Every structure is written in structure tokens, then in C-alpha cells.
Amino acid sequence: MRYQELSGKEIVNLENGKRLGLLGQTDLELDPKTGQIKAFIIPNYSLFGLKRDQSQVKIDWDQIEKVGKDTIIIKKTEDY
């Protein structure tokens, strides 16, 4: 799957229903040998869309449960 197909989708944690952000406001971690996406790095934002601090949420590719039309469902057991 290409990044363009994923961009703009809302990321939701299956464990607690928390919305983590939109894919497109993220950084990627790529495998330098294959070019495949290894993880998404999502910055932490406050309620008003301002960057809260330098903390980030890392979502490994294997944590993705389902990619839907508008949403990416992940399974992440930490408090995110």
C-alpha cells in the first residue's frame, strides 16, 4: 500500500477508541533497504491544534489492524 492511499485518514486506537490524529501530519520511519513503511510518528497536539510538547506516538506497521475508507484502526495497548 502506498502512503498516498493512507494519507488523510484518521488514526484510532482500538483499545480505548482514542483518536490519535490524521495521517498526513506525521513523519514516517522507512526501511532503508526496502523503502517500506516501518512506523508512523505522530506528534502530540493539544485541544487547539497547537503542538503540546516534543512527545510523539510511534505506531509500528504491525500494530495496524484495519485500513478503512476514512480510518486506520490500530491496536496499541499503551495509554494513547
PyMOL Python script that loads the backbone (N, CA, C, O; Angstrom):
from pymol import cmd

cmd.read_pdbstr("""\
ATOM      1  N   MET A   1       0.839  -1.167   0.000  1.00  0.00           N
ATOM      2  CA  MET A   1       0.000   0.000   0.000  1.00  0.00           C
ATOM      3  C   MET A   1       0.889   1.237   0.000  1.00  0.00           C
ATOM      4  O   MET A   1       1.890   1.292   0.715  1.00  0.00           O
ATOM      5  N   ARG A   2       0.527   2.206  -0.789  1.00  0.00           N
ATOM      6  CA  ARG A   2       1.305   3.444  -0.888  1.00  0.00           C
ATOM      7  C   ARG A   2       0.855   4.455   0.160  1.00  0.00           C
ATOM      8  O   ARG A   2      -0.285   4.426   0.625  1.00  0.00           O
ATOM      9  N   TYR A   3       1.773   5.350   0.522  1.00  0.00           N
ATOM     10  CA  TYR A   3       1.477   6.381   1.510  1.00  0.00           C
ATOM     11  C   TYR A   3       0.321   7.272   1.048  1.00  0.00           C
ATOM     12  O   TYR A   3      -0.495   7.698   1.864  1.00  0.00           O
ATOM     13  N   GLN A   4       0.249   7.553  -0.252  1.00  0.00           N
ATOM     14  CA  GLN A   4      -0.828   8.392  -0.786  1.00  0.00           C
ATOM     15  C   GLN A   4      -2.200   7.792  -0.494  1.00  0.00           C
ATOM     16  O   GLN A   4      -3.159   8.530  -0.274  1.00  0.00           O
ATOM     17  N   GLU A   5      -2.305   6.480  -0.489  1.00  0.00           N
ATOM     18  CA  GLU A   5      -3.574   5.811  -0.214  1.00  0.00           C
ATOM     19  C   GLU A   5      -3.948   5.927   1.267  1.00  0.00           C
ATOM     20  O   GLU A   5      -5.128   5.843   1.608  1.00  0.00           O
ATOM     21  N   LEU A   6      -2.980   6.116   2.135  1.00  0.00           N
ATOM     22  CA  LEU A   6      -3.209   6.208   3.575  1.00  0.00           C
ATOM     23  C   LEU A   6      -3.372   7.646   4.063  1.00  0.00           C
ATOM     24  O   LEU A   6      -4.019   7.885   5.082  1.00  0.00           O
ATOM     25  N   SER A   7      -2.796   8.592   3.350  1.00  0.00           N
ATOM     26  CA  SER A   7      -2.768   9.984   3.773  1.00  0.00           C
ATOM     27  C   SER A   7      -4.173  10.554   3.942  1.00  0.00           C
ATOM     28  O   SER A   7      -5.050  10.327   3.108  1.00  0.00           O
ATOM     29  N   GLY A   8      -4.376  11.289   5.021  1.00  0.00           N
ATOM     30  CA  GLY A   8      -5.649  11.933   5.294  1.00  0.00           C
ATOM     31  C   GLY A   8      -6.610  11.102   6.126  1.00  0.00           C
ATOM     32  O   GLY A   8      -7.687  11.579   6.485  1.00  0.00           O
ATOM     33  N   LYS A   9      -6.239   9.868   6.437  1.00  0.00           N
ATOM     34  CA  LYS A   9      -7.108   9.001   7.233  1.00  0.00           C
ATOM     35  C   LYS A   9      -6.897   9.265   8.728  1.00  0.00           C
ATOM     36  O   LYS A   9      -5.783   9.536   9.175  1.00  0.00           O
ATOM     37  N   GLU A  10      -7.985   9.180   9.482  1.00  0.00           N
ATOM     38  CA  GLU A  10      -7.943   9.334  10.941  1.00  0.00           C
ATOM     39  C   GLU A  10      -7.383   8.054  11.552  1.00  0.00           C
ATOM     40  O   GLU A  10      -7.759   6.960  11.134  1.00  0.00           O
ATOM     41  N   ILE A  11      -6.491   8.171  12.533  1.00  0.00           N
ATOM     42  CA  ILE A  11      -5.921   7.020  13.216  1.00  0.00           C
ATOM     43  C   ILE A  11      -6.630   6.875  14.562  1.00  0.00           C
ATOM     44  O   ILE A  11      -6.657   7.813  15.360  1.00  0.00           O
ATOM     45  N   VAL A  12      -7.212   5.680  14.812  1.00  0.00           N
ATOM     46  CA  VAL A  12      -7.984   5.426  16.026  1.00  0.00           C
ATOM     47  C   VAL A  12      -7.435   4.189  16.720  1.00  0.00           C
ATOM     48  O   VAL A  12      -7.168   3.170  16.083  1.00  0.00           O
ATOM     49  N   ASN A  13      -7.270   4.292  18.043  1.00  0.00           N
ATOM     50  CA  ASN A  13      -6.791   3.180  18.854  1.00  0.00           C
ATOM     51  C   ASN A  13      -7.972   2.264  19.192  1.00  0.00           C
ATOM     52  O   ASN A  13      -8.941   2.704  19.812  1.00  0.00           O
ATOM     53  N   LEU A  14      -7.894   1.011  18.792  1.00  0.00           N
ATOM     54  CA  LEU A  14      -8.934   0.027  19.038  1.00  0.00           C
ATOM     55  C   LEU A  14      -9.148  -0.232  20.525  1.00  0.00           C
ATOM     56  O   LEU A  14     -10.274  -0.504  20.943  1.00  0.00           O
ATOM     57  N   GLU A  15      -8.099  -0.154  21.325  1.00  0.00           N
ATOM     58  CA  GLU A  15      -8.174  -0.481  22.746  1.00  0.00           C
ATOM     59  C   GLU A  15      -9.039   0.493  23.544  1.00  0.00           C
ATOM     60  O   GLU A  15      -9.781   0.082  24.436  1.00  0.00           O
ATOM     61  N   ASN A  16      -8.941   1.802  23.217  1.00  0.00           N
ATOM     62  CA  ASN A  16      -9.667   2.789  24.011  1.00  0.00           C
ATOM     63  C   ASN A  16     -10.510   3.761  23.186  1.00  0.00           C
ATOM     64  O   ASN A  16     -11.155   4.645  23.750  1.00  0.00           O
ATOM     65  N   GLY A  17     -10.513   3.611  21.866  1.00  0.00           N
ATOM     66  CA  GLY A  17     -11.306   4.468  20.989  1.00  0.00           C
ATOM     67  C   GLY A  17     -10.746   5.860  20.799  1.00  0.00           C
ATOM     68  O   GLY A  17     -11.397   6.705  20.185  1.00  0.00           O
ATOM     69  N   LYS A  18      -9.561   6.120  21.307  1.00  0.00           N
ATOM     70  CA  LYS A  18      -8.965   7.453  21.230  1.00  0.00           C
ATOM     71  C   LYS A  18      -8.485   7.758  19.815  1.00  0.00           C
ATOM     72  O   LYS A  18      -7.848   6.930  19.164  1.00  0.00           O
ATOM     73  N   ARG A  19      -8.804   8.964  19.357  1.00  0.00           N
ATOM     74  CA  ARG A  19      -8.319   9.438  18.065  1.00  0.00           C
ATOM     75  C   ARG A  19      -6.910   9.984  18.256  1.00  0.00           C
ATOM     76  O   ARG A  19      -6.675  10.835  19.114  1.00  0.00           O
ATOM     77  N   LEU A  20      -5.981   9.492  17.455  1.00  0.00           N
ATOM     78  CA  LEU A  20      -4.580   9.896  17.611  1.00  0.00           C
ATOM     79  C   LEU A  20      -4.168  10.993  16.649  1.00  0.00           C
ATOM     80  O   LEU A  20      -3.145  11.644  16.857  1.00  0.00           O
ATOM     81  N   GLY A  21      -4.942  11.208  15.606  1.00  0.00           N
ATOM     82  CA  GLY A  21      -4.593  12.244  14.646  1.00  0.00           C
ATOM     83  C   GLY A  21      -4.835  11.786  13.225  1.00  0.00           C
ATOM     84  O   GLY A  21      -5.270  10.663  12.971  1.00  0.00           O
ATOM     85  N   LEU A  22      -4.542  12.688  12.308  1.00  0.00           N
ATOM     86  CA  LEU A  22      -4.674  12.401  10.887  1.00  0.00           C
ATOM     87  C   LEU A  22      -3.336  11.977  10.317  1.00  0.00           C
ATOM     88  O   LEU A  22      -2.298  12.562  10.626  1.00  0.00           O
ATOM     89  N   LEU A  23      -3.375  10.968   9.494  1.00  0.00           N
ATOM     90  CA  LEU A  23      -2.158  10.578   8.789  1.00  0.00           C
ATOM     91  C   LEU A  23      -1.931  11.624   7.712  1.00  0.00           C
ATOM     92  O   LEU A  23      -2.816  11.872   6.892  1.00  0.00           O
ATOM     93  N   GLY A  24      -0.810  12.211   7.703  1.00  0.00           N
ATOM     94  CA  GLY A  24      -0.507  13.323   6.825  1.00  0.00           C
ATOM     95  C   GLY A  24       0.162  14.411   7.662  1.00  0.00           C
ATOM     96  O   GLY A  24       0.920  15.233   7.149  1.00  0.00           O
ATOM     97  N   GLN A  25      -0.138  14.397   8.974  1.00  0.00           N
ATOM     98  CA  GLN A  25       0.519  15.283   9.930  1.00  0.00           C
ATOM     99  C   GLN A  25       1.581  14.476  10.669  1.00  0.00           C
ATOM    100  O   GLN A  25       1.904  14.766  11.821  1.00  0.00           O
ATOM    101  N   THR A  26       2.120  13.459   9.996  1.00  0.00           N
ATOM    102  CA  THR A  26       3.032  12.527  10.651  1.00  0.00           C
ATOM    103  C   THR A  26       4.363  12.459   9.935  1.00  0.00           C
ATOM    104  O   THR A  26       4.510  12.923   8.804  1.00  0.00           O
ATOM    105  N   ASP A  27       5.318  11.878  10.610  1.00  0.00           N
ATOM    106  CA  ASP A  27       6.586  11.507   9.998  1.00  0.00           C
ATOM    107  C   ASP A  27       6.558  10.004   9.784  1.00  0.00           C
ATOM    108  O   ASP A  27       5.789   9.290  10.426  1.00  0.00           O
ATOM    109  N   LEU A  28       7.381   9.542   8.899  1.00  0.00           N
ATOM    110  CA  LEU A  28       7.461   8.115   8.604  1.00  0.00           C
ATOM    111  C   LEU A  28       8.821   7.572   9.001  1.00  0.00           C
ATOM    112  O   LEU A  28       9.826   8.280   8.936  1.00  0.00           O
ATOM    113  N   GLU A  29       8.846   6.327   9.408  1.00  0.00           N
ATOM    114  CA  GLU A  29      10.090   5.589   9.594  1.00  0.00           C
ATOM    115  C   GLU A  29      10.123   4.538   8.492  1.00  0.00           C
ATOM    116  O   GLU A  29       9.258   3.664   8.435  1.00  0.00           O
ATOM    117  N   LEU A  30      11.114   4.625   7.625  1.00  0.00           N
ATOM    118  CA  LEU A  30      11.213   3.729   6.475  1.00  0.00           C
ATOM    119  C   LEU A  30      12.354   2.746   6.643  1.00  0.00           C
ATOM    120  O   LEU A  30      13.357   3.047   7.291  1.00  0.00           O
ATOM    121  N   ASP A  31      12.196   1.574   6.058  1.00  0.00           N
ATOM    122  CA  ASP A  31      13.280   0.604   5.987  1.00  0.00           C
ATOM    123  C   ASP A  31      14.191   1.060   4.848  1.00  0.00           C
ATOM    124  O   ASP A  31      13.749   1.107   3.700  1.00  0.00           O
ATOM    125  N   PRO A  32      15.444   1.394   5.131  1.00  0.00           N
ATOM    126  CA  PRO A  32      16.321   1.934   4.091  1.00  0.00           C
ATOM    127  C   PRO A  32      16.640   0.945   2.975  1.00  0.00           C
ATOM    128  O   PRO A  32      16.980   1.363   1.868  1.00  0.00           O
ATOM    129  N   LYS A  33      16.541  -0.334   3.237  1.00  0.00           N
ATOM    130  CA  LYS A  33      16.848  -1.330   2.214  1.00  0.00           C
ATOM    131  C   LYS A  33      15.684  -1.584   1.277  1.00  0.00           C
ATOM    132  O   LYS A  33      15.881  -1.756   0.074  1.00  0.00           O
ATOM    133  N   THR A  34      14.451  -1.608   1.825  1.00  0.00           N
ATOM    134  CA  THR A  34      13.289  -1.956   1.005  1.00  0.00           C
ATOM    135  C   THR A  34      12.419  -0.754   0.650  1.00  0.00           C
ATOM    136  O   THR A  34      11.652  -0.814  -0.310  1.00  0.00           O
ATOM    137  N   GLY A  35      12.526   0.342   1.414  1.00  0.00           N
ATOM    138  CA  GLY A  35      11.679   1.505   1.192  1.00  0.00           C
ATOM    139  C   GLY A  35      10.285   1.351   1.775  1.00  0.00           C
ATOM    140  O   GLY A  35       9.434   2.220   1.582  1.00  0.00           O
ATOM    141  N   GLN A  36      10.038   0.250   2.490  1.00  0.00           N
ATOM    142  CA  GLN A  36       8.726   0.020   3.079  1.00  0.00           C
ATOM    143  C   GLN A  36       8.562   0.839   4.357  1.00  0.00           C
ATOM    144  O   GLN A  36       9.531   1.136   5.056  1.00  0.00           O
ATOM    145  N   ILE A  37       7.304   1.198   4.645  1.00  0.00           N
ATOM    146  CA  ILE A  37       6.997   1.933   5.867  1.00  0.00           C
ATOM    147  C   ILE A  37       7.130   0.984   7.051  1.00  0.00           C
ATOM    148  O   ILE A  37       6.528  -0.090   7.061  1.00  0.00           O
ATOM    149  N   LYS A  38       7.926   1.385   8.059  1.00  0.00           N
ATOM    150  CA  LYS A  38       8.069   0.593   9.279  1.00  0.00           C
ATOM    151  C   LYS A  38       7.176   1.133  10.384  1.00  0.00           C
ATOM    152  O   LYS A  38       6.645   0.364  11.186  1.00  0.00           O
ATOM    153  N   ALA A  39       7.002   2.478  10.432  1.00  0.00           N
ATOM    154  CA  ALA A  39       6.219   3.081  11.512  1.00  0.00           C
ATOM    155  C   ALA A  39       5.782   4.483  11.118  1.00  0.00           C
ATOM    156  O   ALA A  39       6.376   5.126  10.252  1.00  0.00           O
ATOM    157  N   PHE A  40       4.717   4.940  11.784  1.00  0.00           N
ATOM    158  CA  PHE A  40       4.266   6.318  11.704  1.00  0.00           C
ATOM    159  C   PHE A  40       4.645   6.994  13.010  1.00  0.00           C
ATOM    160  O   PHE A  40       4.507   6.395  14.076  1.00  0.00           O
ATOM    161  N   ILE A  41       5.121   8.230  12.945  1.00  0.00           N
ATOM    162  CA  ILE A  41       5.461   9.002  14.126  1.00  0.00           C
ATOM    163  C   ILE A  41       4.485  10.179  14.162  1.00  0.00           C
ATOM    164  O   ILE A  41       4.515  11.046  13.289  1.00  0.00           O
ATOM    165  N   ILE A  42       3.619  10.202  15.178  1.00  0.00           N
ATOM    166  CA  ILE A  42       2.576  11.217  15.269  1.00  0.00           C
ATOM    167  C   ILE A  42       2.917  12.181  16.401  1.00  0.00           C
ATOM    168  O   ILE A  42       3.091  11.750  17.541  1.00  0.00           O
ATOM    169  N   PRO A  43       3.017  13.491  16.106  1.00  0.00           N
ATOM    170  CA  PRO A  43       3.279  14.454  17.178  1.00  0.00           C
ATOM    171  C   PRO A  43       2.066  14.584  18.087  1.00  0.00           C
ATOM    172  O   PRO A  43       0.933  14.391  17.647  1.00  0.00           O
ATOM    173  N   ASN A  44       2.302  14.911  19.359  1.00  0.00           N
ATOM    174  CA  ASN A  44       1.232  15.122  20.335  1.00  0.00           C
ATOM    175  C   ASN A  44       0.721  16.549  20.192  1.00  0.00           C
ATOM    176  O   ASN A  44       1.507  17.495  20.233  1.00  0.00           O
ATOM    177  N   TYR A  45      -0.599  16.714  20.022  1.00  0.00           N
ATOM    178  CA  TYR A  45      -1.195  18.040  19.898  1.00  0.00           C
ATOM    179  C   TYR A  45      -2.177  18.286  21.029  1.00  0.00           C
ATOM    180  O   TYR A  45      -2.754  17.348  21.578  1.00  0.00           O
ATOM    181  N   SER A  46      -2.364  19.557  21.376  1.00  0.00           N
ATOM    182  CA  SER A  46      -3.333  19.931  22.394  1.00  0.00           C
ATOM    183  C   SER A  46      -4.714  20.049  21.764  1.00  0.00           C
ATOM    184  O   SER A  46      -4.883  19.783  20.574  1.00  0.00           O
ATOM    185  N   LEU A  47      -5.681  20.441  22.544  1.00  0.00           N
ATOM    186  CA  LEU A  47      -7.052  20.577  22.059  1.00  0.00           C
ATOM    187  C   LEU A  47      -7.197  21.623  20.965  1.00  0.00           C
ATOM    188  O   LEU A  47      -8.091  21.507  20.128  1.00  0.00           O
ATOM    189  N   PHE A  48      -6.362  22.618  20.949  1.00  0.00           N
ATOM    190  CA  PHE A  48      -6.490  23.702  19.984  1.00  0.00           C
ATOM    191  C   PHE A  48      -5.601  23.518  18.759  1.00  0.00           C
ATOM    192  O   PHE A  48      -5.436  24.448  17.969  1.00  0.00           O
ATOM    193  N   GLY A  49      -5.035  22.344  18.597  1.00  0.00           N
ATOM    194  CA  GLY A  49      -4.215  22.054  17.429  1.00  0.00           C
ATOM    195  C   GLY A  49      -2.792  22.543  17.527  1.00  0.00           C
ATOM    196  O   GLY A  49      -2.034  22.448  16.562  1.00  0.00           O
ATOM    197  N   LEU A  50      -2.416  23.066  18.682  1.00  0.00           N
ATOM    198  CA  LEU A  50      -1.049  23.522  18.875  1.00  0.00           C
ATOM    199  C   LEU A  50      -0.208  22.380  19.398  1.00  0.00           C
ATOM    200  O   LEU A  50      -0.678  21.541  20.167  1.00  0.00           O
ATOM    201  N   LYS A  51       1.035  22.360  18.976  1.00  0.00           N
ATOM    202  CA  LYS A  51       1.918  21.292  19.433  1.00  0.00           C
ATOM    203  C   LYS A  51       2.127  21.414  20.932  1.00  0.00           C
ATOM    204  O   LYS A  51       2.616  22.432  21.421  1.00  0.00           O
ATOM    205  N   ARG A  52       1.750  20.359  21.663  1.00  0.00           N
ATOM    206  CA  ARG A  52       1.796  20.380  23.128  1.00  0.00           C
ATOM    207  C   ARG A  52       3.235  20.377  23.627  1.00  0.00           C
ATOM    208  O   ARG A  52       3.600  21.201  24.466  1.00  0.00           O
ATOM    209  N   ASP A  53       4.036  19.484  23.133  1.00  0.00           N
ATOM    210  CA  ASP A  53       5.421  19.362  23.557  1.00  0.00           C
ATOM    211  C   ASP A  53       6.150  18.524  22.511  1.00  0.00           C
ATOM    212  O   ASP A  53       5.632  18.307  21.416  1.00  0.00           O
ATOM    213  N   GLN A  54       7.293  18.076  22.829  1.00  0.00           N
ATOM    214  CA  GLN A  54       8.089  17.301  21.879  1.00  0.00           C
ATOM    215  C   GLN A  54       7.763  15.815  21.915  1.00  0.00           C
ATOM    216  O   GLN A  54       8.430  15.026  21.247  1.00  0.00           O
ATOM    217  N   SER A  55       6.748  15.417  22.683  1.00  0.00           N
ATOM    218  CA  SER A  55       6.422  13.998  22.760  1.00  0.00           C
ATOM    219  C   SER A  55       5.752  13.536  21.470  1.00  0.00           C
ATOM    220  O   SER A  55       5.104  14.314  20.769  1.00  0.00           O
ATOM    221  N   GLN A  56       5.924  12.268  21.183  1.00  0.00           N
ATOM    222  CA  GLN A  56       5.403  11.683  19.952  1.00  0.00           C
ATOM    223  C   GLN A  56       4.850  10.299  20.249  1.00  0.00           C
ATOM    224  O   GLN A  56       5.216   9.664  21.238  1.00  0.00           O
ATOM    225  N   VAL A  57       3.966   9.849  19.379  1.00  0.00           N
ATOM    226  CA  VAL A  57       3.445   8.494  19.453  1.00  0.00           C
ATOM    227  C   VAL A  57       3.985   7.745  18.244  1.00  0.00           C
ATOM    228  O   VAL A  57       3.841   8.200  17.109  1.00  0.00           O
ATOM    229  N   LYS A  58       4.610   6.593  18.489  1.00  0.00           N
ATOM    230  CA  LYS A  58       5.139   5.776  17.407  1.00  0.00           C
ATOM    231  C   LYS A  58       4.201   4.586  17.202  1.00  0.00           C
ATOM    232  O   LYS A  58       3.907   3.839  18.136  1.00  0.00           O
ATOM    233  N   ILE A  59       3.740   4.426  15.971  1.00  0.00           N
ATOM    234  CA  ILE A  59       2.852   3.319  15.623  1.00  0.00           C
ATOM    235  C   ILE A  59       3.580   2.430  14.626  1.00  0.00           C
ATOM    236  O   ILE A  59       3.809   2.822  13.482  1.00  0.00           O
ATOM    237  N   ASP A  60       3.940   1.239  15.067  1.00  0.00           N
ATOM    238  CA  ASP A  60       4.607   0.294  14.177  1.00  0.00           C
ATOM    239  C   ASP A  60       3.615  -0.269  13.165  1.00  0.00           C
ATOM    240  O   ASP A  60       2.428  -0.411  13.460  1.00  0.00           O
ATOM    241  N   TRP A  61       4.103  -0.585  11.987  1.00  0.00           N
ATOM    242  CA  TRP A  61       3.249  -1.086  10.912  1.00  0.00           C
ATOM    243  C   TRP A  61       2.452  -2.313  11.353  1.00  0.00           C
ATOM    244  O   TRP A  61       1.302  -2.479  10.944  1.00  0.00           O
ATOM    245  N   ASP A  62       3.045  -3.172  12.180  1.00  0.00           N
ATOM    246  CA  ASP A  62       2.351  -4.397  12.598  1.00  0.00           C
ATOM    247  C   ASP A  62       1.258  -4.145  13.633  1.00  0.00           C
ATOM    248  O   ASP A  62       0.543  -5.077  14.000  1.00  0.00           O
ATOM    249  N   GLN A  63       1.109  -2.909  14.111  1.00  0.00           N
ATOM    250  CA  GLN A  63       0.031  -2.566  15.039  1.00  0.00           C
ATOM    251  C   GLN A  63      -1.259  -2.177  14.302  1.00  0.00           C
ATOM    252  O   GLN A  63      -2.305  -2.007  14.929  1.00  0.00           O
ATOM    253  N   ILE A  64      -1.185  -2.037  12.984  1.00  0.00           N
ATOM    254  CA  ILE A  64      -2.368  -1.688  12.199  1.00  0.00           C
ATOM    255  C   ILE A  64      -3.262  -2.911  12.095  1.00  0.00           C
ATOM    256  O   ILE A  64      -2.837  -3.970  11.633  1.00  0.00           O
ATOM    257  N   GLU A  65      -4.506  -2.752  12.529  1.00  0.00           N
ATOM    258  CA  GLU A  65      -5.483  -3.835  12.483  1.00  0.00           C
ATOM    259  C   GLU A  65      -6.306  -3.792  11.204  1.00  0.00           C
ATOM    260  O   GLU A  65      -6.562  -4.829  10.592  1.00  0.00           O
ATOM    261  N   LYS A  66      -6.721  -2.592  10.799  1.00  0.00           N
ATOM    262  CA  LYS A  66      -7.613  -2.463   9.654  1.00  0.00           C
ATOM    263  C   LYS A  66      -7.460  -1.084   9.039  1.00  0.00           C
ATOM    264  O   LYS A  66      -7.365  -0.086   9.753  1.00  0.00           O
ATOM    265  N   VAL A  67      -7.435  -1.027   7.714  1.00  0.00           N
ATOM    266  CA  VAL A  67      -7.431   0.240   6.988  1.00  0.00           C
ATOM    267  C   VAL A  67      -8.772   0.352   6.294  1.00  0.00           C
ATOM    268  O   VAL A  67      -9.092  -0.437   5.405  1.00  0.00           O
ATOM    269  N   GLY A  68      -9.554   1.339   6.706  1.00  0.00           N
ATOM    270  CA  GLY A  68     -10.862   1.563   6.112  1.00  0.00           C
ATOM    271  C   GLY A  68     -10.825   2.735   5.153  1.00  0.00           C
ATOM    272  O   GLY A  68      -9.762   3.271   4.841  1.00  0.00           O
ATOM    273  N   LYS A  69     -12.008   3.125   4.688  1.00  0.00           N
ATOM    274  CA  LYS A  69     -12.113   4.223   3.733  1.00  0.00           C
ATOM    275  C   LYS A  69     -11.605   5.535   4.325  1.00  0.00           C
ATOM    276  O   LYS A  69     -10.898   6.284   3.652  1.00  0.00           O
ATOM    277  N   ASP A  70     -11.964   5.821   5.594  1.00  0.00           N
ATOM    278  CA  ASP A  70     -11.612   7.079   6.233  1.00  0.00           C
ATOM    279  C   ASP A  70     -10.752   6.921   7.481  1.00  0.00           C
ATOM    280  O   ASP A  70     -10.248   7.907   8.019  1.00  0.00           O
ATOM    281  N   THR A  71     -10.583   5.688   7.939  1.00  0.00           N
ATOM    282  CA  THR A  71      -9.962   5.457   9.243  1.00  0.00           C
ATOM    283  C   THR A  71      -8.945   4.319   9.189  1.00  0.00           C
ATOM    284  O   THR A  71      -9.103   3.351   8.446  1.00  0.00           O
ATOM    285  N   ILE A  72      -7.902   4.467   9.993  1.00  0.00           N
ATOM    286  CA  ILE A  72      -6.937   3.392  10.226  1.00  0.00           C
ATOM    287  C   ILE A  72      -7.102   2.983  11.686  1.00  0.00           C
ATOM    288  O   ILE A  72      -6.914   3.800  12.588  1.00  0.00           O
ATOM    289  N   ILE A  73      -7.452   1.727  11.917  1.00  0.00           N
ATOM    290  CA  ILE A  73      -7.626   1.198  13.265  1.00  0.00           C
ATOM    291  C   ILE A  73      -6.330   0.538  13.694  1.00  0.00           C
ATOM    292  O   ILE A  73      -5.806  -0.331  12.997  1.00  0.00           O
ATOM    293  N   ILE A  74      -5.815   0.953  14.842  1.00  0.00           N
ATOM    294  CA  ILE A  74      -4.578   0.349  15.352  1.00  0.00           C
ATOM    295  C   ILE A  74      -4.859  -0.300  16.700  1.00  0.00           C
ATOM    296  O   ILE A  74      -5.836   0.028  17.373  1.00  0.00           O
ATOM    297  N   LYS A  75      -3.997  -1.213  17.074  1.00  0.00           N
ATOM    298  CA  LYS A  75      -4.083  -1.854  18.389  1.00  0.00           C
ATOM    299  C   LYS A  75      -2.803  -1.506  19.139  1.00  0.00           C
ATOM    300  O   LYS A  75      -1.740  -2.079  18.899  1.00  0.00           O
ATOM    301  N   LYS A  76      -2.937  -0.561  20.045  1.00  0.00           N
ATOM    302  CA  LYS A  76      -1.795  -0.098  20.826  1.00  0.00           C
ATOM    303  C   LYS A  76      -2.231  -0.076  22.277  1.00  0.00           C
ATOM    304  O   LYS A  76      -3.141   0.671  22.638  1.00  0.00           O
ATOM    305  N   THR A  77      -1.600  -0.881  23.113  1.00  0.00           N
ATOM    306  CA  THR A  77      -2.054  -1.071  24.473  1.00  0.00           C
ATOM    307  C   THR A  77      -1.586   0.008  25.439  1.00  0.00           C
ATOM    308  O   THR A  77      -2.139   0.125  26.533  1.00  0.00           O
ATOM    309  N   GLU A  78      -0.572   0.809  25.063  1.00  0.00           N
ATOM    310  CA  GLU A  78      -0.168   1.908  25.939  1.00  0.00           C
ATOM    311  C   GLU A  78      -1.277   2.938  25.975  1.00  0.00           C
ATOM    312  O   GLU A  78      -2.227   2.857  25.197  1.00  0.00           O
ATOM    313  N   ASP A  79      -1.168   3.900  26.865  1.00  0.00           N
ATOM    314  CA  ASP A  79      -2.204   4.904  27.054  1.00  0.00           C
ATOM    315  C   ASP A  79      -2.137   5.988  25.979  1.00  0.00           C
ATOM    316  O   ASP A  79      -1.750   7.123  26.259  1.00  0.00           O
ATOM    317  N   TYR A  80      -2.515   5.634  24.747  1.00  0.00           N
ATOM    318  CA  TYR A  80      -2.561   6.593  23.626  1.00  0.00           C
ATOM    319  C   TYR A  80      -3.924   6.591  23.030  1.00  0.00           C
ATOM    320  O   TYR A  80      -4.181   7.324  22.075  1.00  0.00           O
TER     321      TYR A  80
END
""", "prot")
cmd.dss("prot")
cmd.show_as("cartoon", "prot")
cmd.util.cbc("prot")
cmd.orient("prot")
